[in-house]
Amino acid sequence: MPDQLSHFDEKSGTVRCPTPWGNWWQTVQEVHIEVNLPPNSKSREIDVNLEPKSIEVLVRKELVFKGTLFQAIHVDDSVWTIEDRCLLDIVLSKSNTFKQDEIWESLMEDGCYKPDPLVFHEMRKKLDLERFQLENPGFDFSQAKLQKCYDKPPV
């Protein structure tokens, strides 16, 4: 199933929320965080501290961001890597993937790094398409368009 999900993201793209330090986006099972690093950064200069409900990221001993996450994560299933010595890629494993409408409305519980309404709308559509793909593995939903009204809260 993970291969199918990565294939879905490759074909349909991601909906990213820009931040002062990079961006973040989500899938049904994960939250991805990209932090722009100074050129030629090394792993020993990076500290990523993860707890089930919190995150702290330091680069060269300077705090990039920290806070209480919007939802809990599986710390043991979460990873971080450095790409091209200039980008920190953090992948958080969501703990509530069994919930049908699970979506992080912001990266942090206090609303910090909340996507603007248009980006959030696109995130919701993307997650719905990904869920359809998981429920119907023989079909390709990567280019599908939804005619669903997201402006009203669920009843």
N, C-alpha and C positions, 0 to 999 in steps of 0.2 A: 504493500500500500504506500509506503513512503516514496517509492519510485514514481508511482502514479501522481502523487501530489506535487513532487518537484517538476514533473513533466507538465502538469497543469499550469504551474507558475511560469515555466519557461515559455509556454505557448500563449498564455493570456496576459502576462505581465503582472506587475504588482501596483498597489495603490499606496503611495508613500506619503507620510506626514512629515513635512520639513520641520527642523528644530534649529536652534542656534548652533548646535554642535554636529549636526548631520541629519538623519531622518530615521523613522521607524515605520514598520508596517506589520501586518498580521496575516496569518493563515488560520485555518480551523484549529490546528494543533500547536502553532508556535507564534511567538512575537519576535520579530527581527529588528535589531537596533544596529545602525551604522553610525560610527563616530569618526569624524575626520581627524586624522592624526598629523602631527608635524612630520615633514619628510624624514625618512630614514629612522622611524621609530622602531624600537626593539621590544620584544616581549617583556624583558626585565624592567622596562620603564612603565609598564601598564599594570594596574591593579583593578580587577573586577571582582567585587565582593557581592555575592549573591546569597540571599536568604529566601525562604518561601514567600515572603511578602515584601522584600526590600532589595534595592540595588544601590551600589555605589561604584562609580567609575572615576579613577584617578589616572592622569597621564603625566608622567615626569613629576610625580608628587603633587600635582595641582588637581583640585576637584573639578571634574567636568560636569557631573550631575549626581544626585543621590535622592532617594525618597522611597516612599511606600508605593509599591506597584498596584495597579488597578485591580488585579486579581492575583491569587496565589500561583506559584510556578512549582514545577518539579526541579529542584536545584541539581540533582544528580544527572538529569537528562539535558541540562542546559550547558552550552559550550560557548567559548569565544575564540576567535582566531584573528590574526593580523594578515591583511591582504596587501601585497605590494609595498609593505613597510610604510603605508600612509592611510590605511583604513582599518578600524577595529570593527569586526563583525561579531555581534553577540546574538545568539539564538536562545531564547527562553522557551521552555516547554510548558505550555499551559496545563494547569491541573484540572480545569473544569471542561475538558473537551466533550464530555458526555452530554452537556446541556445543548439543546437544539439551537437556541439563539444566542450562544455565547459570543460576545463581541466586546473588546476592550474599547470603551468610549474615550479613553485617554491612556497615556502610558502610565501616569501616576494617579493614585487614588484622589489626590487633591485637585485633579483636573489639569495638572501641569502637562504640557506637550499634547494638549487636546487638538485633534484635527479640526480644521474649519468645516462648516456644514457641508460644503460640496465634497471635500475629501472624505468625510465620514460617510456620506451617502454612497460614494463609490466603493468605500471599504465594505459596507454592508452588502452591496450587490455582488461584489467579488466573493465574499464569504458564502453567500447563498449559492452562487454558481459552483464553488468548490464543494459545498455540501451535496449538491445535486450530482456532481462527479463521483463523490464517494458512495452515494446511494445507488448510482447507476454506472458501474465501472465500464460497461461496454460502449458507452456513448461519449462523445467529445463535446463538452460544454465550454471549451476555452474561448470560443468566439460568439457564444450565445448572448442575447440581450434580454433582460428581464423587464416586464411591464408591471412591476410591483410598486405599490405606493408605500414609500418608507417614511413619509412625513407624519403619519399618525402612529401613536404608540400602540403596541399589541394589546388586544382585548383579552 
